[in-house]
Amino acid sequence: MKNTYQLKVAFGDTDAAGIVFYPNFYKWMDQATHDFIGKAIMPFSKLMEEEKITAPLLEAFCQFKSPLRFEDQVEVHSEVSEIKNKVFRIEHTFKKNSETVASGYEVRAWVSMAEGFKAVPIPDEVRDKIKS
């Protein structure tokens, strides 16, 4: 599955130089992942509340190619590039007017909260819904 998450850069997302402060890219990757899961499986809050499943972050990376500024319209294109037994990797590409301005990834675990926090195998039906 491929997903597109749209956002508009807010003034508070920028630094003194008027460009997006880099941690916001990580925040947006997190938001894009939650949007992806919500569309592929179910809303993330429902997954946590009803299924007692969450997907904590294990690793994150982002490479910046050109700056974003206040009021830029941005699309975050996301797709799962790798699924292991209990872990998946989701790639994110940030685009402004079809130009790639940044790209990155997150590695997340599939974790049951039913009895504490424990990584569990990703169910086949979830794999089928999130794979590219």
Beta strands, then each sheet from edge to edge (+ up, - down):
strand 1: 2-8
strand 2: 53-54
strand 3: 57-64
strand 4: 73-83
strand 5: 87-96
strand 6: 99-109
strand 7: 111-112
strand 8: 118-119
sheet 1: 1+ 4- 5+ 6- 3+
sheet 2: 2+ 7- 8+
end
